[in-house]
Amino acid sequence: MNPFTDRKASYKQPPRSLLDRALSQESRRNKALEEQKRRRAKRIESERHIDLFADLKLGHSDDDAGDDGAEPEIVREGIGQLASLLQQPGPSSDAIAADSDATAMSTDALPTTFGPKRRGKRKKPKAASKKTSPWAEKLMYAELLEMPEGDPWAATPDLHVDAEEPLDGLPQDLQTGWVAVAPVPVGKRCLAISHQGSGTIGVVPNTTLRSRLLGKPLMPRFPSPLPSDTILDCILDQNWADTGILHVLDVLKWKGQDVADCESSFRFWWRDTRLSELPPPRPPTHSAQPQPSDPSPSATYRFPYPTTFYPVSYHTNTTLGNLLNTVIPLARATYYLPIFLPTVSVAPMALNDEAATMDVEQLDESSVEPSRAEIKSDGLLLYVAQAIYEPGTSPLSSWVPCKSPCDRDGVQIEEGLASPLDKFESLVRQRLSRQVKAGVTSDEAMHL
């Protein structure tokens, strides 16, 4: 069987799987959210050490002494019980040194040879296995939103709009418990990591981009305005060498502060707030060496590394009307972002020249001019508002692409059929029309 034809099942499931609550994406999503809440509560409880203080006793009060003048009973319990949990002091450095000297003296007395020397070639040690990068598989990937192919309401036309679980595949609490991210730009998903280092931020190379699967660096370390010990979930723009843009999708850590355990809505707000505090970008004095396949190698300026960090827009208002009027049109449209290009000629620099990357002097305001970069949209992302960031593919995030999946040659597997985003819009319209027929107002629909 052709493996590319199987991709149809990854984003479109037959209506039977949607009707079965045990197999539906909604059921798996609820289980994943409950499991996430349980692990979070258990971790918080363990960090507080509540179980250690559960049996602590303060003893009897002095006011409880009897009239006979007897002394109060002293309870030999309490914090003293925790003494056994303290780390025992290890041997001193002098004792360790004495032990090492004694060991050395004892080994000197042993014979240096234990038998005849073996003549011949020594066996080469086996090559050490390649270690997996600590940055591999750290990104949170969304599942493709499961939507039925036909009319989900045709079999049960009398089903009320506030049924326990809608049959259209859309989340039941789409209007109240989700955050929409759109438009998602076309590009390469990666991790942006700023390392600890001495020197001025934005001058010393302190940032690396890591691939999502193997965690390998995508380019040499480059300077950025990001503070040290920051980890961002990013999308490297498909034309980053011409635009210098790195799209920031999510934030895992900022300046040593772990944000991955926070809810989605807070993470997006934190991301936009912190990125707005960064200084304005400036192109470096050296441009990247054009590739031989470049149609105009000497006509445009080539960025040696990303210089501009743009957050991907998010929308907390996911009502059906706002999805139809604002979010879905944005997920389809091409948009433009401002960039800065140099007005003077700059010397080219090879991308693989690590020595050249140390020259990070940037052009001043008089040597740059504003321009615009065209950004193409790839689709729409939906995040559960109460979910935290976790590595791997998760049903707590859903992906609705603009186009149907393609094979290796770039040909769409299902030509002539509606794209996932078109199907998503059709299902949103159907649910909205059922609400209107049922006499449900927009305010009431928010609480369904």
N, C-alpha and C positions, 0 to 999 in steps of 0.2 A: 504494500500500500504506500502510495506517495505520502511522505511525511508532511508535505505542505498542505495537503487536503485535510489533514487532521487538525490544523490550526482553526478550522471553522468551529470545532467543538469547544475551543478555548474561550470563545467570546459569544457564542450562541448555543444555548442549550434547548433541547426540545421542551415544549410546554409541560410534558409529564414531570420533568425534574423540578419545574417551578411549582407545580401543584403539590408535590410531595414535600412537606415541611421538613422532613429529616434530611433531604438532599438539597434543599434550596440554599442559595447563597445567603439569604436572610438568616436562616438558622445557623449556619456556620459563623456568620458575622456576630450574632448574639453570643454564641459560645466563646468566640475569641475575645469579645469585650468583657465577658464575665471572668474568664480566665486571667485576663490582663489586670482587672481590678483586684482579683484575689492575690495575685503575685505582688502587686503593688502594696496592698495592705499588709501582707506578710513581711515584706521587706521593711516597711516603715516600723512595724512592731518589733522586728529583730534589731533594728538600729536603735530603738529606744530602750531595749533591754527590759521590757516590761515583765517578762517572766522571771527575771532575777530578783525583782523587788516585790513579787507577789506575796511571799511568805514572811516578809519583814515584820517584826514586832517591836514596839516601843517600850513594852513592859508596863507595869502598874504605875499609876500616878501617885504622887505623894499625898494627894487629897484622899486617896482610898485607904490610908492607914487607919487602923481601928482606934477606938477610944482608949484601949488599954496601953497605948504608947508603944506598941510593937513597931520595930523598924520595918519599912516596906521591903518586900521581897525583891532581890536583884535578879533580873532575868539575864542569863548568860546567852542571849541570842541577839539577833539583829544584824548589824553590818559586819560583826565579827565572823558571821558565817561565810562572808565573801572573801575572807583572807586566803582561802585555798585557791581562789580563782586568779590571784595576782601572780604575775610572772616571777618565778624564782630567780634570784640574782645568780648570774653565771660566774665562772671562775675569772679571777682577775687576769690582767695582761701579763703580770709577772709570773703567775702560776702557769699560764699557757706557754710562756717563753721557756720556763724551766722544764716543762714536760717535753717541749720540742728538742731542747738540748740533750735531755736524757735519751730520747728516741734516736737522735743522731749518733750519740756515743754508742748505743747498743748496736746500731746498724753498721758502724765502722768495724766492729769486732767480727762481723760475719765475713766469710770468704767471698771474694769477688767473683769467683767462677764456681759453677756447680756441676761441671762436667766438660767433656770435650766440645770444642767449638764445632758447630755445624757448618759445613761448607756447602755453598750453593746460594741460589738467589732467594732473597727474602720475599715473602708474599706481600704484595701491596695491600694496604688497608682498603677496605671497601669504601667507595665514595659515599659521603654523607648524603642522606636524602635531602632534597630541597625543602626548605622550610616555607610554610605558607605565610604570606604577608599578613600582618595583624590588621590590615585595612581591607582585606578581602571579604566580600559578602557583608558589608556593613550598612548598605543602603536598604531603605524600606521600599519595596516594590508593590504596586497596586495590582489587584486582580482586575481582569476585564469584566465589565458589568454584564451579567447574564440577562439577556432580554429575549423573549419569545419571538419566533418568526412570524406567526400569524396574529390574529386579533385575540388577545388574551381574555377578552370579555365575551366573546361570541358563545362560548359553551355555557356560561352562567350569566345571562343578561340581567337577572333579577338580584344579583349580589349587590349589597349596599356599599357605598363608598367607604364607610368606616369599618369595613370588615377587619377581622383580626390580622389578616395578612393579605395585601393586594396580590392579584395574579399577574401583574404586568412586569414583575421583576425589579421594579424600582424599590428603593428602601422605603419601609413603612413610615419612618419618621424623617422623610426627606426634607420636609419644610422646617423642622425644628431642631434636628440633631446632627446636621451636616454642615460642612464648609466646602465651598466650591473654589477651585483654583483654575483660572482661565484668563487669558489664553496661555496654554503651555507651549513654549517655543520649541522649534525643531532643533535638535542638537544631541550631544553625547552626554549621558548621565555620568557623573563623577563626584568624588569627594574633594573638597578644598580644605587643606589642613595647614594652619600657620603654626610654626614651631617656635620654641623658645630660643632666643638668641640675643646677643649683645649688639647694640647699635640702634640707629634711628629707624623707627617703623616707617616703611615706605621707601627706604633707601637700601637697606641690607636685604638680600634675598632670604625670605623667611617662609614662603608658601609653596606647597606642592599640590599637584592635581593627581589623584589616584583613580584608577579604573574601578568599575563597580564589581567585576567578577574576581580578578586576581589581585587587585590592589596595587598594581604596578604603576610607577610614575608615568604620566602622559607627556611630560616635558621637564626640562631642568628646573630647579628651584628658582623662583623669581620673586621680586619685591612686590608687596601689596600693602595697602593701608589697614589690613586686618590686624587686630591685636593678637598677641601671642596666645597660644593654647586655645585656638578656635577651630571648630570643625563645622563645615557647611555642606549640605546636600545641594549640589549644583547641576546645571545643564550647560555644558560648554557649547556656545553658539556654533552652528554649522559653518559660519563665515567669520570665526573669531579673529583670524589673521587680518581681515579687512575692517572689522568693527572693534576688536579688543574687548568684547562683551562676554561676561560670565554671568549667566542667569542663576540667581539664588532661589532654590525651591523650598528648602527647609533648613533649620538650624538644629544641630545636636549639642554644641557646646560653644559658649562665647566667653572668652577671656577667663577660662578655667571654670566657669559656671555651667554645670550640666543642665541642659534644657530639654533633653530627650524625654525625661519623665514627666514633662508638663503636657497639658492638653493641647490639641491641635490649634484651636483658636488663639490660645496664649502664645504658642510658638510663632505663629505668623505675625502677631502683633509685635512680639519681641524682635523678630527678624527685621521688620520694616523700621522700627524705632532705632535699632542699633546701626543699620546700614545708612540711615539718614544722617547719622553723626559723623560719618567718614568724610575726609576732605575730598574736594572735587578731583576727578582723575585728570592726569596729564600724560600725553604720550612720551615715551623715552626718546632720547636723542639718537638712538640707533634703531633701525628697522630690520625686520627679518629678511634674510636672503630669499628672493622669489624662487619658486620651484620651476623646473623646466617646463612643466605642463601648464604653467600659468599663462593665460591668453595674452595678458598685458603685463609682463614682469617689471617694466620700468615706469608704468603709468600711475600706479597707486602706491600708497604707503602701506607697508606690511607690519603689523604689530608683532613684536617678538614674543609677547605673552599677554594675557588678559590684564587690562588696566581698569575696567569699569565693571562694578558689581551692581546688577539690577535685580530687585526682588520680583518674583512672579506675582501678579495681582491675585488677590483672594477676595471672596465674597461670603460674608456671614449670612446675608439675606438670601436664603434658598427657597423662598416661596415659589409656587408654580408660575405666578405671573412674572416675577423677577427673573426666573430661569429662562422664560420664553422671550422676554423683552430685552434682557441685558446680558446674561451669562452666556447663553448659547450663541447669540450673534457675535460676541467677542471671541468665542472659541473657534469661529470660522474665519474671522477677518484677519488680514495682514495688518500689522501695526508698525509704527516707527519709534525709535528711541534716539535721543540726542547723543552724539559722540563728539570728540574733539580730535582734529587732524592737524598735523604740523603745516605751517605755511612756508617753511624753509626746507631746503633739501637736507636730508640726513644720510649718514653713511649706512650701508647695509651691514647686517650682522647675521652670521649663520646661526640657525636654531640650535644646532648641536655643539656650539662653541661655548663651553662652560666658563672659560676665562672672560669671554665677552659679556656674559650675563652679569658680571660684577660691576660693569659700568652702567649704573642705573640713574644717571643724571637725567632729570626731566626738563622738558621745555617750559619756559615761563608763559604767562598769559599773552604776551605780545607776539609769540611765535606760533600760536595755535588759533584755529578758527572752528566754530561750531559746525556740525554737519548732522545728518540723519542716517540711521541705519535701518534697513528694511528687515523686519522679523516676521517669519512665517509661523503660523500656529499649527500645532500638531494635534490638539484635542483639548479635552476637559478632564480634570481630576476632581474626585469627590473624597473628602476625608470625614470620618466620624469625629464630631467635635470633642468628645470626651476621650478619644483614644490617644495613647502616647506613642512615641516613635520606637519602633522595634525593627531589627534587621530581618531581611527576607521578605518573601511575598506574603501579604496579609490581606484578608477579606475586609479589614477595617478601612481600606482605601480602594476606590474603584476607578477604573480608567475607561474613558469613552473617547476613542480616537476619531479624527475627522474622516479618515479613509479606512477602507477594508484592508486586512493584511495582504501582503504581497509575497511572491516567491522570491527566489534568489535573483531572478532576472528583472525584478521590479514590476512584474505583471500582477495585477490584482487577481486573487483567487476566484472571487465571485464578481464578475463584471456584470454591470447592469442592475445590480441590487442596491438597495439603500445602504448608505454607510452607517456605522454604529451611532454617530452623532445625529444623523437624520432619524434613525429609529428611536433614539432617546428623546428627541424633540416630539416625535409623533406620540410616544407613550405619555409624555408630560401633558400634551394637549388633550389626550383622551382622559386622563385623570382629572384635569381641570374641567373638562366639559361634564363629566359625571358629577363633580361637585356642584356645578352650576345647576344641573338638572335636579339634584337632590336639595337645592335651596341652601347650600352651605356657603356662607359669606367668607371673605378672605380672612377675617379675624377668627372665625370659628375653625377654618381649615388649619390655622397655625397650631391648634390644640388637638388635632386629630391624631 
